[in-house]
Amino acid sequence: MKRIAIFPGSFDPFTNGHFDVVQRGAELFDNIIIALGNNSSKNRYFPVEDMVAIIEDLFKDNSRISVQAYKGLTADFAKEVGARFLLRGLRNTTDFEYENTIAQANRHVNPDLETVFLITSPKLAAINSSIIREIHRFGGNVQDFIPFRLSALPAKNL
């Protein structure tokens, strides 16, 4: 049986930390679906469609990694695509507390779903999408934190 994992998140934007987790996860799983979910408590900075296209381009040479947008519960999406694993990155103990609660809820909704945590590489642990958005919003250079050129996004977002 194939080991299919989904790596869910809003990825607004997709960071070097996210990229690192996917690359390392690719050593553990047969397929990874990078799943852009709709977080009802967040307003997006970059459109989902644009981020899907950018992430697809980042992994275009790896047929084992795909990208999909989805709505609804992550645990239900996992069932829909036949994934038995959720891949998540942890930067610190605060992340663990948050992710542990979500993992338990996902397991309640989908008892066959196992969450696998990877510890973020130390050089990337300070990176998060919220900080990147804030730096970008005020005209700062964020290129060291993301694995793509901001020019890949339509001008309306810059």
FIDO-706703 format. One line per field, with one value per residue: residue number from 1; residue in one letter; y, x, z of N, C-alpha, C in turn. Coordinates in Angstrom, 1 decimal. Each point is the difference from the previous one (the first is absolute). Example, Ala and Ser with C-alpha at 12.3 -4.5 7.8 and 13.67 -1.06 7.14 Angstrom:
! FIDO-706703
k <- (1,2)
r <- (a,s)
n.Y <- (-5.7,1.1)
n.X <- (13.2,-0.4)
n.Z <- (7.8,-0.7)
ca.Y <- (1.2,1.1)
ca.X <- (-0.9,0.9)
ca.Z <- (0.0,0.0)
c.Y <- (1.2,1.1)
c.X <- (0.9,-0.8)
c.Z <- (0.0,0.8)
END
This chain:
! FIDO-706703
k <- (1,2,3,4,5,6,7,8,9,10,11,12,13,14,15,16,17,18,19,20,21,22,23,24,25,26,27,28,29,30,31,32,33,34,35,36,37,38,39,40,41,42,43,44,45,46,47,48,49,50,51,52,53,54,55,56,57,58,59,60,61,62,63,64,65,66,67,68,69,70,71,72,73,74,75,76,77,78,79,80,81,82,83,84,85,86,87,88,89,90,91,92,93,94,95,96,97,98,99,100,101,102,103,104,105,106,107,108,109,110,111,112,113,114,115,116,117,118,119,120,121,122,123,124,125,126,127,128,129,130,131,132,133,134,135,136,137,138,139,140,141,142,143,144,145,146,147,148,149,150,151,152,153,154,155,156,157,158)
r <- (m,k,r,i,a,i,f,p,g,s,f,d,p,f,t,n,g,h,f,d,v,v,q,r,g,a,e,l,f,d,n,i,i,i,a,l,g,n,n,s,s,k,n,r,y,f,p,v,e,d,m,v,a,i,i,e,d,l,f,k,d,n,s,r,i,s,v,q,a,y,k,g,l,t,a,d,f,a,k,e,v,g,a,r,f,l,l,r,g,l,r,n,t,t,d,f,e,y,e,n,t,i,a,q,a,n,r,h,v,n,p,d,l,e,t,v,f,l,i,t,s,p,k,l,a,a,i,n,s,s,i,i,r,e,i,h,r,f,g,g,n,v,q,d,f,i,p,f,r,l,s,a,l,p,a,k,n,l)
n.Y <- (-1.2,1.0,0.6,0.4,1.1,0.7,1.0,0.1,1.1,1.2,-0.2,1.0,-0.1,-0.8,-0.5,0.4,0.4,0.4,0.7,0.3,0.2,0.5,0.6,0.3,0.4,0.5,0.0,0.4,0.8,-0.8,0.6,1.3,0.3,1.0,0.1,0.9,0.2,0.1,0.8,-0.3,-0.1,-0.2,1.2,-0.5,0.0,-1.2,0.2,-0.9,0.5,1.2,-0.3,-0.6,1.0,0.8,-0.6,-0.1,1.2,0.2,-0.8,0.8,-0.2,0.1,-1.1,-0.2,1.2,0.2,0.9,0.2,0.7,0.2,-0.3,0.4,-1.0,0.2,-0.5,0.7,1.1,-0.4,-0.2,1.2,0.3,-0.7,1.1,-0.7,0.9,0.8,0.8,0.2,1.3,-0.2,1.3,-0.2,0.1,1.3,-0.2,-0.7,0.9,0.9,-0.6,-0.2,1.2,0.6,-0.6,0.3,1.2,0.1,-0.5,0.9,0.9,-0.3,-1.0,-0.1,1.2,-0.2,0.8,0.5,0.2,1.0,0.0,1.3,0.1,0.0,0.0,-0.8,-0.3,1.1,-0.7,1.0,-0.5,0.1,-0.4,-1.0,-0.2,0.1,-0.7,-0.9,0.0,0.1,-0.8,-0.9,-0.3,-0.9,0.3,0.3,0.2,0.2,-1.1,1.2,0.6,1.0,0.1,-1.1,0.9,0.1,1.1,-0.4,-1.1,0.7)
n.X <- (0.8,-0.4,1.0,-1.3,0.7,-0.7,0.4,-0.9,-0.6,0.1,1.3,-0.1,1.2,0.4,0.6,1.2,-0.7,-1.1,0.8,0.7,-1.1,-0.4,1.2,0.0,-1.3,0.5,0.8,-1.1,-0.5,-0.9,-1.0,0.2,-1.2,0.5,-0.7,-0.4,-0.2,-1.3,0.8,-1.2,1.0,0.4,0.4,-0.1,1.3,0.4,-0.6,-0.9,-0.7,0.4,-0.3,-1.2,-0.2,0.4,-0.7,-1.0,0.3,0.0,-1.0,0.1,1.2,-0.9,-0.2,0.7,0.2,-1.2,-0.8,-0.8,-1.0,-0.4,-1.3,-0.3,-0.3,1.2,-0.6,-1.0,0.8,0.7,-1.2,-0.4,1.3,-0.5,0.2,1.0,0.8,0.2,0.6,0.7,0.3,0.9,-0.2,-1.0,0.1,-0.1,0.8,0.8,-0.2,0.1,1.1,0.4,-0.6,0.6,1.2,-0.3,-0.4,1.1,0.6,-0.7,0.2,1.3,-0.5,-0.1,-0.1,1.2,0.3,0.9,0.7,0.5,1.1,-0.3,0.7,1.0,0.6,-1.1,0.3,0.7,-0.1,-0.9,-1.1,-0.5,1.2,0.1,-1.3,0.4,1.1,-0.7,-0.9,1.0,0.1,0.1,1.3,-0.8,0.8,0.6,-1.4,0.0,-0.5,-0.6,0.0,0.0,0.8,0.0,-0.3,-1.3,0.2,-1.3,0.8,0.8)
n.Z <- (0.0,-0.8,0.4,0.1,-0.1,0.8,-0.6,1.0,-0.5,0.5,0.4,0.9,-0.5,-1.0,1.1,0.2,1.1,-0.7,-0.8,1.0,0.6,-1.1,-0.2,1.3,-0.1,-1.2,1.0,0.6,-1.0,-0.5,0.5,-0.3,0.6,-0.6,1.1,-0.9,1.3,0.3,0.6,0.6,0.8,-1.2,-0.2,-1.2,-0.1,-0.3,-1.2,0.4,-1.1,0.3,1.3,-0.4,-1.0,0.9,0.9,-0.9,-0.3,1.4,-0.2,-1.1,0.6,0.9,-0.7,1.1,-0.4,0.5,-0.6,1.0,-0.5,1.2,0.2,1.2,0.7,0.5,1.1,-0.5,-0.2,1.1,0.6,-0.4,0.4,1.0,0.7,0.5,-0.5,1.0,-0.8,1.1,-0.1,0.9,0.4,0.9,1.3,-0.3,-1.0,0.9,0.9,-0.9,-0.6,1.3,0.4,-1.0,0.3,1.3,-0.4,-0.8,1.0,0.7,-0.9,0.0,0.6,-1.3,0.5,-0.4,1.0,-0.9,1.1,-0.7,0.7,0.0,-1.1,0.9,-1.1,0.0,1.3,-0.3,-1.1,-0.2,-0.5,1.3,0.4,-0.9,0.3,1.2,-0.1,-0.7,0.9,0.7,-1.1,1.0,0.0,-0.6,-1.0,1.1,0.1,-1.3,-0.4,-0.2,-1.2,0.8,-0.9,0.6,0.9,-0.3,-0.8,-0.1,0.2,-0.8)
ca.Y <- (1.2,1.2,0.9,1.4,1.0,1.4,1.1,1.1,1.3,1.1,0.4,1.4,-0.8,-1.2,0.5,-0.9,-1.1,-0.9,-0.7,-0.9,-1.1,-0.8,-0.8,-1.1,-0.9,-0.8,-1.2,-0.9,-0.4,-0.3,1.2,1.1,1.0,1.3,0.3,1.4,0.0,1.3,0.2,0.9,1.1,0.8,0.6,-0.2,1.1,-0.4,-0.9,-1.4,-0.5,0.4,-0.7,-1.3,-0.1,0.2,-1.2,-1.0,0.3,-0.3,-1.5,-0.5,-1.1,-1.2,-0.5,-0.5,1.2,0.7,1.1,0.2,0.9,-0.7,0.6,-1.0,-0.6,-0.7,-1.4,-0.5,0.1,-1.1,-1.2,0.2,-0.2,-1.3,0.2,-0.5,0.8,1.4,0.5,1.4,0.4,0.7,0.9,0.2,-0.6,0.6,-0.7,-1.3,0.1,0.3,-1.1,-1.2,0.1,-0.3,-1.4,-0.8,0.2,-0.7,-1.5,-0.2,0.1,-1.1,-0.9,-0.6,1.1,0.2,1.2,-0.2,1.3,0.1,1.1,0.9,0.2,1.2,1.2,0.5,0.0,1.4,0.4,-0.3,0.8,1.3,1.0,0.3,0.9,1.3,0.6,0.3,1.1,1.3,0.2,-0.6,-1.1,-1.3,-1.1,-1.0,-0.8,-0.7,-0.7,0.4,1.4,0.7,0.4,-1.1,0.4,1.1,1.3,0.5,-0.4,0.6)
ca.X <- (-0.8,0.8,0.0,-0.3,-0.2,-0.4,0.7,-1.0,0.3,-0.5,1.1,-0.3,0.5,0.8,1.3,1.1,-0.2,-0.9,0.8,0.9,-0.9,-0.4,1.1,0.4,-1.1,0.1,0.9,-0.8,-1.3,0.0,-0.6,-0.4,-0.9,0.0,-1.4,-0.3,-1.3,-0.6,-0.1,-1.1,0.4,1.0,-0.1,1.2,0.8,0.2,-1.1,0.3,0.3,1.4,1.0,0.0,0.9,1.4,0.5,0.1,1.2,1.1,0.1,-0.4,0.8,-0.2,-1.4,-0.5,-0.5,-1.1,-0.5,-1.5,-0.7,-1.2,-0.9,-0.5,0.9,1.2,-0.1,-0.9,0.8,0.9,-0.8,-0.3,1.1,0.6,1.2,-0.1,0.9,0.1,1.4,0.0,1.3,0.0,1.1,0.2,-1.0,-1.3,-0.5,-0.4,-1.2,-1.0,-0.2,-0.5,-1.4,-0.6,0.2,-1.0,-1.3,0.0,-0.1,-1.4,-0.8,0.5,0.9,1.1,1.0,1.2,0.8,1.4,0.6,1.4,0.6,0.5,1.4,0.3,0.2,-1.3,-1.0,-0.6,-0.9,-1.4,-0.7,-0.5,1.1,0.3,-1.0,0.1,1.2,-0.4,-1.1,0.7,1.0,1.2,0.4,-0.2,0.5,0.8,-0.9,-0.9,0.8,-0.4,0.1,-1.3,-0.4,-0.9,-1.4,-0.5,0.3,-1.0,0.3,1.2)
ca.Z <- (0.0,-0.1,1.2,-0.5,1.1,-0.4,0.8,-0.1,0.5,-0.8,-0.9,-0.5,-1.1,0.2,0.5,-0.1,1.0,-0.6,-1.0,0.7,0.5,-1.2,-0.5,0.9,0.0,-1.2,0.4,0.9,-0.6,-1.5,-0.6,0.8,-0.5,0.7,0.0,0.4,0.6,0.2,1.5,0.1,0.9,-0.6,-1.4,-0.8,-0.5,-1.4,-0.4,0.0,-1.3,-0.3,0.8,-0.5,-1.2,0.4,0.7,-1.1,-0.8,0.8,0.1,-1.3,-0.4,1.0,-0.2,1.2,0.8,-0.7,0.8,-0.1,1.0,0.5,1.0,1.0,1.0,-0.4,0.1,-1.0,-1.3,0.0,-0.5,-1.4,-0.9,0.4,0.8,1.4,0.8,0.0,0.2,0.6,0.5,1.3,0.2,1.4,0.9,-0.3,-1.2,0.4,0.7,-1.0,-0.9,0.7,0.1,-1.4,-0.3,0.7,-0.6,-1.3,0.2,0.4,-1.2,-0.9,0.8,-0.8,-0.4,0.9,-0.2,0.1,0.2,-0.3,0.7,-1.0,0.0,0.9,-0.8,-0.6,1.0,0.3,-1.2,-0.1,-1.0,0.5,0.0,-1.4,-0.6,0.6,-0.6,-1.4,0.0,0.2,-1.1,0.3,-0.9,0.6,-0.8,0.8,0.7,-0.9,-1.1,-1.3,-0.2,0.1,-1.4,-0.5,0.4,-0.8,0.5,0.9,1.4,0.5)
c.Y <- (1.2,0.9,1.4,0.9,1.3,1.0,1.2,1.3,1.1,0.4,1.3,1.0,-1.3,0.4,-1.0,-1.2,-1.0,-0.9,-1.1,-1.2,-0.9,-0.8,-1.1,-1.0,-1.0,-1.2,-1.0,-0.6,-0.2,1.2,1.0,0.9,1.3,0.6,1.4,0.0,1.4,0.2,1.1,1.2,0.9,0.6,-0.2,1.2,-0.3,-1.0,-1.5,-0.5,0.3,-0.8,-1.5,-0.1,0.2,-1.3,-1.2,0.2,-0.4,-1.5,-0.7,-1.2,-1.2,-0.4,-0.6,1.1,0.7,1.1,0.0,1.0,-0.8,0.8,-1.0,-0.5,-0.7,-1.5,-0.6,0.0,-1.2,-1.3,0.1,-0.4,-1.3,0.2,-0.5,0.8,1.5,0.3,1.4,0.3,0.7,0.8,0.1,-0.7,0.6,-0.7,-1.4,0.0,0.2,-1.2,-1.3,0.0,-0.3,-1.4,-0.9,0.2,-0.7,-1.5,-0.4,-0.1,-1.2,-0.9,-0.6,1.0,0.2,1.3,-0.3,1.4,0.0,1.3,0.9,0.1,1.3,1.3,0.6,0.2,1.3,0.4,-0.4,0.9,1.3,1.1,0.4,0.9,1.4,0.8,0.5,1.1,1.4,0.2,-0.6,-1.2,-1.4,-1.1,-1.0,-1.0,-0.9,-0.7,0.3,1.5,0.7,0.5,-1.1,0.3,1.1,1.3,0.5,-0.3,0.6,1.4)
c.X <- (0.9,-0.1,-0.2,-0.2,-0.5,0.8,-1.0,0.5,-0.6,1.1,-0.1,1.1,0.6,1.4,1.1,-0.1,-1.0,0.7,0.8,-0.8,-0.4,1.1,0.4,-1.1,0.0,0.9,-0.8,-1.3,0.1,-0.5,-0.3,-0.9,0.1,-1.4,-0.3,-1.4,-0.5,-0.2,-1.0,0.4,1.1,-0.5,1.3,0.7,0.3,-1.1,0.4,0.4,1.5,1.0,0.0,1.0,1.4,0.5,0.1,1.3,1.3,0.3,-0.3,0.9,-0.1,-1.4,-0.6,-0.7,-1.0,-0.6,-1.5,-0.5,-1.3,-0.7,-0.5,1.0,1.2,-0.2,-0.9,0.7,0.9,-0.7,-0.3,1.1,0.8,1.3,-0.3,0.9,-0.2,1.5,-0.1,1.4,-0.1,1.2,0.4,-1.1,-1.4,-0.7,-0.5,-1.4,-1.2,-0.2,-0.5,-1.5,-0.7,0.1,-1.0,-1.4,-0.1,-0.1,-1.4,-0.9,0.4,0.9,1.2,1.1,1.0,0.7,1.4,0.7,1.5,0.4,0.6,1.5,0.3,0.2,-1.3,-1.0,-0.6,-0.9,-1.4,-0.7,-0.5,1.1,0.3,-1.0,0.1,1.2,-0.3,-1.0,0.7,1.2,1.4,0.3,-0.2,0.6,0.8,-0.8,-0.9,0.8,-0.4,0.2,-1.4,-0.5,-0.9,-1.4,-0.4,0.3,-1.0,0.3,1.2,-0.3)
c.Z <- (0.0,1.2,-0.6,1.2,-0.6,0.9,-0.1,0.6,-0.9,-1.0,-0.6,0.5,0.4,0.3,-0.2,1.1,-0.5,-1.1,0.6,0.6,-1.1,-0.5,1.0,0.1,-1.1,0.2,0.7,-0.7,-1.5,-0.7,1.1,-0.8,0.8,-0.1,0.6,0.5,0.1,1.5,0.2,0.9,-0.6,-1.4,-0.7,-0.4,-1.5,-0.4,-0.1,-1.3,-0.4,0.8,-0.5,-1.2,0.4,0.6,-1.0,-0.8,0.8,0.0,-1.3,-0.5,0.9,-0.2,1.2,0.9,-0.9,0.9,-0.3,1.0,0.4,1.0,0.9,0.9,-0.6,0.1,-1.0,-1.4,0.0,-0.5,-1.5,-1.0,0.4,0.8,1.4,0.9,-0.2,0.3,0.6,0.5,1.4,0.1,1.5,0.8,-0.2,-1.2,0.4,0.7,-0.9,-0.9,0.6,0.1,-1.4,-0.4,0.7,-0.6,-1.3,0.2,0.5,-1.3,-1.0,0.8,-0.7,-0.3,1.1,-0.3,0.2,0.1,-0.4,0.7,-1.1,0.1,0.7,-0.8,-0.5,1.1,0.3,-1.1,0.3,-1.0,0.4,0.0,-1.4,-0.6,0.6,-0.6,-1.5,-0.1,0.2,-0.8,0.3,-1.0,0.7,-0.8,0.7,0.7,-0.8,-1.2,-1.4,-0.1,0.1,-1.4,-0.6,0.3,-0.9,0.7,1.0,1.5,0.5,0.4)
END
